[in-house]
Amino acid sequence: MSAVDIIRCKRDGGRLTAGQISEFICGVLDGEWQQGQVAALLMAIVLVGLDEEETDHLLAAMVETGERFDPASFQRPTADKHSTGGVGDKTSLVVAPLAAACGIDVPMLSGRGLAHTGGTLDKLQSIPGFRVDLGVEEIHHVVATAGCVICGATKRIAPADRVLYGLRDATGTVGSVPLICASILSKKLAEGISALVLDVKCGSGAVFSERQQSETLARELVARGEAAGLATVALLTRMSTPLGLTVGNALEVAEAVACLKGEGPPDLRELCLALVAQMIAGAGLEESVPRARRRAEEALDSGHGLERLVRMVTAQGGDASVIDNTASLPQATQRRAIGSPGDGTIVRLDALGLGRAASLLGAGRRSGQEQIDPGAGIRICHPLGSSVREGETVMELMAADAGLFTRAEALAVSAIGVDEVSYDPEPLVMATIAANSTNEEKA
């Protein structure tokens, strides 16, 4: 069947067969499909959708046309965690070494930031010398040495996703649940892991701001992962305000290190422990999530998680001395304080606005080719629920050039909400979604 026939079939509401989907993915990889044709089918999928069987076929085709890690090559039970992206989300930097300290091998293939969301690889590359482009043999060596690795996917792992991801961003087809599922799960299945924990964000700083959309994505990710033979669970978590107290690459590395030292902000610690507990239970190392949670807490409080981070950074060529002295990480030369607009309680720190502000300061990129400034970002001085006086510093903007402050400051100011009311904090984890289950921790 020709590319045009396949596009027409989906455009007109038809179902694509496994053969047609395989033909599409092969055409993407060998160049038989023109870029415009690939984009046309992506748009048809967004408008018409894919059913469960079609999504499973797409996922299988994306995995089978690439390389896959051999599960037998790992020495211990395997698991991974994936976040759908948010502002200030540095959990991977804590979760991977902490899970490794709990007896899990974590081959985490991660990505870079785009628009208002930060990327784990960008954060790690603020550590001098840290390498994220590793070959398969290097990945296995780092896991054998540290128990975890955080790096980019090799060109041979789910290679079609590299093409599709770029086109989805350029054609406004990012927000399709079937395409998101295939993109995320193709890389995770290629890792050869036995369990996956998903952190599906909900709120202004997430892919989907509405709970219903985020929950639909979480349920579909769990269902498609389970259908592919991967034990999968999702936490639906709040992303209406940044996670932790920093937004920016080196700033977030320092905060993650503080968390592993037992000094991090409470929300970051709580989410990391919740994610690692699910990984431990999913990997079969504990019979229940509460027991797994206690195991994770012990590894965190004992410093064993921090030790694994040092091993991973060293094995990936990074300067591990920055973990002892995070002040040696890249720092911005220019700072600007943002004061409270009035007396009262901080009731809003909008994640989207602060993510966009941090990006304007140099901490993010609007296109894949833009360079980032590792020292740029935002430090929140008073979290939600804090009492402040008018003019009191709520946050600090950091950049290499003071000229970047004007637009970023306007966004930051509009992201702050202060009111003379009491603040009632909402649960960070809104729900736990597992196969064939209703929400277990519904907010």
C-alpha positions as CSV (number, residue, x, y, z in Angstrom):
1,M,0.0,0.0,0.0
2,S,1.4,3.4,-0.9
3,A,2.0,6.2,1.6
4,V,-0.9,8.2,0.2
5,D,-3.3,5.2,0.6
6,I,-2.3,4.8,4.2
7,I,-2.7,8.5,4.9
8,R,-6.1,8.5,3.2
9,C,-7.2,5.4,5.2
10,K,-6.5,7.1,8.5
11,R,-7.8,10.5,7.4
12,D,-11.1,8.9,6.5
13,G,-11.5,7.2,9.8
14,G,-10.2,3.8,8.9
15,R,-8.2,1.4,11.1
16,L,-4.5,0.7,10.1
17,T,-3.3,-2.9,10.1
18,A,-0.1,-4.1,11.6
19,G,1.4,-4.3,8.1
20,Q,0.4,-0.8,7.2
21,I,1.9,0.6,10.5
22,S,5.1,-1.4,9.9
23,E,5.2,0.0,6.4
24,F,4.9,3.5,7.8
25,I,7.7,3.0,10.3
26,C,10.0,1.4,7.8
27,G,9.3,4.2,5.4
28,V,10.2,6.8,8.0
29,L,13.6,5.0,8.6
30,D,14.6,4.3,5.0
31,G,13.4,7.6,3.6
32,E,10.7,6.2,1.4
33,W,8.1,8.4,3.1
34,Q,8.6,12.1,2.4
35,Q,8.6,14.4,5.4
36,G,5.3,15.9,4.4
37,Q,3.7,12.5,4.2
38,V,5.0,11.6,7.7
39,A,3.6,14.8,9.0
40,A,0.3,14.3,7.2
41,L,-0.2,10.9,8.9
42,L,0.7,12.3,12.3
43,M,-1.9,14.9,11.9
44,A,-4.5,12.4,10.8
45,I,-3.7,10.3,13.9
46,V,-4.2,13.4,16.1
47,L,-7.5,14.2,14.5
48,V,-8.9,10.7,14.1
49,G,-7.0,8.8,16.8
50,L,-5.6,5.2,17.1
51,D,-7.4,2.4,18.9
52,E,-5.6,0.2,21.4
53,E,-4.7,-2.4,18.8
54,E,-3.3,0.2,16.4
55,T,-1.3,1.8,19.3
56,D,0.1,-1.6,20.2
57,H,1.1,-2.2,16.6
58,L,2.8,1.2,16.4
59,L,4.7,0.6,19.6
60,A,5.8,-2.9,18.5
61,A,7.0,-1.5,15.1
62,M,9.0,1.2,16.8
63,V,10.7,-1.2,19.2
64,E,11.3,-4.0,16.6
65,T,13.0,-1.7,14.1
66,G,15.7,-0.8,16.7
67,E,18.1,-2.3,19.1
68,R,17.0,-3.7,22.4
69,F,19.0,-4.3,25.6
70,D,19.2,-8.0,26.6
71,P,17.6,-8.3,30.1
72,A,20.0,-11.1,30.9
73,S,22.9,-8.6,30.6
74,F,21.9,-6.9,33.9
75,Q,23.1,-8.4,37.2
76,R,20.1,-7.4,39.3
77,P,16.3,-6.8,39.0
78,T,15.6,-3.9,36.6
79,A,13.2,-1.0,36.7
80,D,13.0,2.6,35.4
81,K,11.0,5.7,36.0
82,H,9.7,8.2,33.4
83,S,8.2,11.6,33.9
84,T,6.0,13.3,31.3
85,G,7.8,16.5,32.0
86,G,7.4,19.5,34.2
87,V,9.0,22.6,35.8
88,G,11.7,22.0,38.4
89,D,11.4,18.3,37.9
90,K,14.8,16.9,39.0
91,T,13.5,13.6,40.4
92,S,15.5,11.4,38.0
93,L,18.7,12.7,39.6
94,V,17.5,11.4,42.9
95,V,15.4,8.4,41.9
96,A,18.0,6.6,39.7
97,P,20.8,6.4,42.3
98,L,18.4,5.9,45.2
99,A,16.8,2.9,43.4
100,A,20.2,1.6,42.6
101,A,21.1,1.7,46.3
102,C,17.9,-0.3,47.0
103,G,19.1,-3.2,44.8
104,I,17.8,-2.2,41.3
105,D,19.7,-1.8,38.1
106,V,18.4,1.4,36.4
107,P,19.3,1.9,32.7
108,M,17.6,5.3,32.4
109,L,17.4,6.7,28.8
110,S,16.4,10.3,29.2
111,G,16.0,13.4,27.1
112,R,16.6,17.1,26.8
113,G,14.4,20.0,27.7
114,L,12.2,21.9,25.2
115,A,10.1,25.0,25.8
116,H,9.2,25.5,29.5
117,T,10.1,22.0,30.6
118,G,13.6,21.1,31.7
119,G,15.6,18.1,30.5
120,T,17.5,15.7,32.7
121,L,20.4,15.4,30.3
122,D,20.8,19.2,30.2
123,K,20.9,19.3,34.0
124,L,23.5,16.5,34.2
125,Q,25.7,18.3,31.7
126,S,26.0,21.2,34.0
127,I,28.4,18.8,35.9
128,P,31.9,19.3,34.2
129,G,32.9,16.4,32.0
130,F,29.6,14.5,32.4
131,R,28.9,12.4,29.3
132,V,25.4,11.6,28.2
133,D,26.1,10.1,24.7
134,L,27.1,6.6,25.5
135,G,27.3,3.4,23.5
136,V,25.6,0.2,24.5
137,E,28.7,-1.3,26.0
138,E,29.4,1.9,28.0
139,I,25.8,1.9,29.3
140,H,26.2,-1.6,30.6
141,H,29.6,-0.8,32.1
142,V,28.1,2.2,34.0
143,V,25.2,0.2,35.3
144,A,27.6,-2.6,36.4
145,T,29.7,0.0,38.2
146,A,27.1,2.3,39.8
147,G,23.8,0.4,39.5
148,C,22.4,3.1,37.3
149,V,23.0,5.2,34.3
150,I,21.3,8.3,32.9
151,C,22.1,9.0,29.3
152,G,20.5,9.7,25.9
153,A,19.1,6.9,23.7
154,T,21.6,5.6,21.2
155,K,20.8,6.1,17.5
156,R,19.8,2.4,17.3
157,I,17.3,2.5,20.1
158,A,13.7,3.2,18.8
159,P,15.3,5.1,15.9
160,A,11.9,6.1,14.4
161,D,11.0,8.0,17.5
162,R,13.9,10.5,16.8
163,V,12.2,11.4,13.5
164,L,8.7,11.4,14.7
165,Y,9.4,13.4,17.9
166,G,11.0,16.2,15.9
167,L,8.1,16.3,13.4
168,R,5.5,16.2,16.2
169,D,7.1,19.2,17.8
170,A,7.2,21.1,14.5
171,T,3.7,20.2,13.4
172,G,1.6,20.7,16.6
173,T,1.0,17.0,17.0
174,V,2.7,16.6,20.4
175,G,-0.6,16.2,22.4
176,S,-1.8,12.9,21.0
177,V,-2.2,10.2,23.6
178,P,-1.4,7.3,21.2
179,L,1.7,9.0,19.9
180,I,2.9,10.0,23.4
181,C,2.4,6.3,24.5
182,A,4.4,5.0,21.6
183,S,7.2,7.5,22.0
184,I,7.7,6.9,25.7
185,L,7.2,3.1,25.8
186,S,9.2,2.3,22.7
187,K,12.4,3.6,24.5
188,K,11.4,2.0,27.8
189,L,10.7,-1.4,26.3
190,A,14.1,-1.2,24.5
191,E,15.8,-0.9,27.8
192,G,15.0,-4.5,28.7
193,I,13.6,-3.5,32.1
194,S,11.0,-5.6,34.0
195,A,9.1,-2.7,35.7
196,L,8.3,0.9,34.8
197,V,6.9,3.7,37.0
198,L,5.4,6.7,35.3
199,D,5.2,10.1,36.8
200,V,2.3,11.7,34.8
201,K,2.1,15.4,35.6
202,C,-1.1,17.4,35.8
203,G,-1.3,21.2,36.0
204,S,-0.2,24.3,34.2
205,G,3.4,23.2,33.8
206,A,2.5,19.8,32.4
207,V,1.7,18.5,28.9
208,F,-1.9,18.4,29.9
209,S,-3.2,20.9,32.4
210,E,-6.6,19.2,33.0
211,R,-6.8,16.2,35.3
212,Q,-9.1,14.3,33.0
213,Q,-6.6,14.5,30.1
214,S,-3.6,13.6,32.4
215,E,-5.5,10.6,33.9
216,T,-6.5,9.4,30.4
217,L,-2.8,9.5,29.4
218,A,-1.7,7.7,32.6
219,R,-4.3,4.9,32.1
220,E,-3.4,4.4,28.5
221,L,0.4,4.3,29.3
222,V,-0.3,1.7,32.0
223,A,-2.5,-0.4,29.7
224,R,-0.2,-0.3,26.7
225,G,2.9,-1.1,28.9
226,E,1.1,-4.0,30.5
227,A,-0.1,-5.2,27.0
228,A,3.6,-5.2,25.9
229,G,4.5,-7.4,28.9
230,L,6.0,-4.6,31.0
231,A,4.8,-4.3,34.6
232,T,3.7,-0.6,34.7
233,V,2.2,1.7,37.2
234,A,1.6,5.5,37.1
235,L,1.5,8.2,39.7
236,L,-0.6,11.2,38.8
237,T,1.2,14.1,40.3
238,R,0.5,17.8,40.6
239,M,2.5,20.3,38.4
240,S,0.6,23.5,39.0
241,T,3.7,24.9,40.8
242,P,7.4,24.0,40.3
243,L,8.7,20.9,42.1
244,G,11.2,21.9,44.8
245,L,12.6,25.4,45.1
246,T,14.7,25.7,42.0
247,V,14.2,25.9,38.2
248,G,17.3,25.7,36.1
249,N,20.0,23.2,35.3
250,A,22.9,23.6,37.8
251,L,20.4,24.9,40.4
252,E,18.4,21.7,40.1
253,V,21.5,19.4,40.3
254,A,22.5,21.2,43.6
255,E,18.9,20.7,44.9
256,A,18.9,17.0,44.0
257,V,22.2,16.5,45.7
258,A,20.8,18.2,48.8
259,C,17.9,15.8,48.7
260,L,20.2,12.8,48.6
261,K,22.0,14.4,51.6
262,G,18.7,14.6,53.5
263,E,18.4,18.3,53.1
264,G,16.1,18.8,50.1
265,P,12.7,20.4,50.1
266,P,9.9,18.2,51.5
267,D,7.9,17.9,48.2
268,L,11.0,16.7,46.3
269,R,11.8,14.1,48.9
270,E,8.2,12.9,49.1
271,L,7.8,12.4,45.4
272,C,11.2,10.6,45.0
273,L,10.4,8.2,47.8
274,A,7.0,7.5,46.3
275,L,8.5,6.7,42.9
276,V,11.3,4.6,44.2
277,A,8.9,2.6,46.4
278,Q,6.9,1.7,43.3
279,M,10.0,0.7,41.5
280,I,11.1,-1.6,44.3
281,A,7.7,-3.2,44.5
282,G,7.5,-3.5,40.7
283,A,10.9,-5.2,40.5
284,G,9.7,-7.7,43.1
285,L,12.2,-6.8,45.8
286,E,9.4,-6.1,48.4
287,E,6.0,-7.6,48.7
288,S,4.2,-4.3,49.4
289,V,4.6,-0.6,48.6
290,P,4.8,0.4,52.3
291,R,7.7,-2.1,52.9
292,A,9.3,-0.8,49.7
293,R,8.9,2.8,51.0
294,R,10.7,2.0,54.2
295,R,13.6,0.4,52.2
296,A,13.8,3.6,50.1
297,E,13.8,5.8,53.2
298,E,16.7,3.8,54.8
299,A,18.8,4.0,51.6
300,L,18.2,7.8,51.5
301,D,18.8,8.6,55.1
302,S,21.9,6.3,55.2
303,G,23.6,8.2,52.4
304,H,23.7,5.1,50.1
305,G,21.8,6.9,47.4
306,L,24.3,9.7,47.4
307,E,27.1,7.2,47.1
308,R,25.5,5.7,44.0
309,L,25.2,9.2,42.5
310,V,29.0,9.7,43.0
311,R,29.7,6.4,41.3
312,M,27.5,7.2,38.4
313,V,28.9,10.7,37.8
314,T,32.4,9.3,38.0
315,A,31.7,6.4,35.6
316,Q,30.2,8.9,33.1
317,G,33.3,11.1,33.1
318,G,31.9,13.8,35.4
319,D,33.7,15.7,38.1
320,A,32.2,14.1,41.2
321,S,33.8,16.8,43.5
322,V,30.9,19.0,42.7
323,I,28.7,16.7,44.8
324,D,30.7,17.6,47.9
325,N,30.8,21.3,46.9
326,T,27.8,22.2,44.7
327,A,28.9,25.8,44.9
328,S,31.4,24.9,42.3
329,L,28.7,24.2,39.7
330,P,28.1,26.9,37.0
331,Q,26.6,30.0,38.5
332,A,25.0,33.0,36.9
333,T,26.8,36.4,37.2
334,Q,23.6,38.5,37.3
335,R,20.8,38.3,39.8
336,R,17.5,40.1,40.3
337,A,15.2,39.8,43.3
338,I,11.4,39.6,42.8
339,G,9.4,41.0,45.7
340,S,6.0,40.2,46.9
341,P,3.2,42.3,45.5
342,G,1.6,42.7,48.9
343,D,1.2,41.3,52.5
344,G,-0.3,37.9,52.9
345,T,0.2,34.2,52.1
346,I,1.7,32.9,48.9
347,V,-1.1,30.9,47.3
348,R,0.2,30.6,43.8
349,L,3.6,30.1,42.1
350,D,2.5,29.2,38.5
351,A,4.6,26.5,37.0
352,L,4.1,27.5,33.4
353,G,4.9,31.1,34.0
354,L,8.1,30.3,35.9
355,G,9.1,27.7,33.4
356,R,8.8,30.2,30.6
357,A,10.7,32.8,32.7
358,A,13.5,30.4,33.3
359,S,13.7,29.6,29.6
360,L,14.0,33.3,28.8
361,L,16.8,33.6,31.3
362,G,18.8,30.9,29.3
363,A,17.9,27.8,31.3
364,G,15.8,26.3,28.5
365,R,15.5,26.3,24.7
366,R,12.7,27.1,22.3
367,S,14.2,24.8,19.6
368,G,16.5,21.8,19.6
369,Q,19.4,23.8,18.3
370,E,19.5,26.5,21.0
371,Q,22.3,26.4,23.6
372,I,21.4,26.7,27.3
373,D,23.1,28.5,30.1
374,P,23.7,25.9,32.9
375,G,23.9,28.6,35.6
376,A,20.6,30.4,34.6
377,G,17.3,29.9,36.4
378,I,15.1,30.8,39.3
379,R,15.5,30.2,43.0
380,I,12.3,30.3,45.1
381,C,13.0,31.8,48.5
382,H,9.5,31.3,49.9
383,P,7.4,28.3,48.9
384,L,3.6,28.1,48.7
385,G,2.0,28.8,52.0
386,S,4.7,31.2,53.3
387,S,3.7,34.4,54.9
388,V,5.3,37.5,53.3
389,R,5.3,41.2,53.5
390,E,5.1,43.6,50.6
391,G,8.4,43.9,48.8
392,E,9.9,40.8,50.6
393,T,11.9,38.7,48.1
394,V,9.9,35.8,46.9
395,M,12.3,34.5,44.3
396,E,15.6,35.3,42.6
397,L,16.2,35.4,38.8
398,M,19.6,34.4,37.6
399,A,21.2,35.0,34.2
400,A,24.5,35.7,32.5
401,D,23.1,39.0,31.0
402,A,21.1,41.5,32.9
403,G,19.3,42.4,29.6
404,L,17.5,39.0,29.9
405,F,15.6,40.1,33.0
406,T,13.0,42.4,31.5
407,R,10.7,39.8,29.9
408,A,11.5,37.1,32.4
409,E,10.7,39.4,35.3
410,A,7.2,40.2,33.9
411,L,6.4,36.5,33.7
412,A,7.8,35.8,37.1
413,V,5.8,38.6,38.7
414,S,2.6,37.5,37.1
415,A,3.2,33.9,38.3
416,I,3.1,35.0,42.0
417,G,-0.2,35.1,43.8
418,V,-0.4,36.5,47.3
419,D,-3.7,36.7,49.3
420,E,-4.8,37.4,52.9
421,V,-6.2,33.9,53.3
422,S,-5.1,30.7,54.9
423,Y,-3.3,28.2,52.5
424,D,-4.5,24.6,52.4
425,P,-1.9,22.5,50.6
426,E,-3.1,19.9,48.1
427,P,-1.7,16.4,47.9
428,L,1.3,16.1,45.6
429,V,0.4,12.6,44.5
430,M,-3.1,12.8,43.2
431,A,-3.6,9.1,42.3
432,T,-1.9,5.8,41.8
433,I,-3.0,4.0,38.6
434,A,-2.2,0.4,38.1
435,A,-3.5,-2.2,35.7
436,N,-7.2,-3.0,36.2
437,S,-7.5,-0.8,39.3
438,T,-9.3,2.4,40.2
439,N,-7.3,5.3,41.8
440,E,-5.8,4.2,45.0
441,E,-4.7,7.6,46.3
442,K,-7.2,9.9,44.9
443,A,-7.0,13.5,46.0
